[in-house]
């Protein structure tokens, strides 16, 4: 009878959901929409917009090791979006060391495996308010790498 009530939704939340909550809390100036992509595989988890800058973020929470994995649908979406000059990122939390890393989606598809070592930028977790301001600035203002090249037609 003396058990403390703990909401069950927090324990059963997908790992990316906790990262999503952290993003919303720490970047309140950005208009964010969480996308449920079950209807269209490959579409990133989050759409954001601030000051006429629109972007997409694929969220990943790595629970073992430090390699971030993308599905073929995700790779295809990021490649196609990048070809049109779209602003997109993969953001992942890795356990060893505990980091929050970001890759521009235009380069993420050309690297064999995404690790904090080849990220565009990484921050130690828990991130300070200054780090969150830097994350926001990176997402909104970092120069994007050159556009990927379309495969040659045969």
Beta strands, then each sheet from edge to edge (+ up, - down):
strand 1: 31-34
strand 2: 46-50
strand 3: 53-61
strand 4: 88-95
strand 5: 98-104
strand 6: 121-124
sheet 1: 1+ 2- 3+ 4+ 5- 6+
end
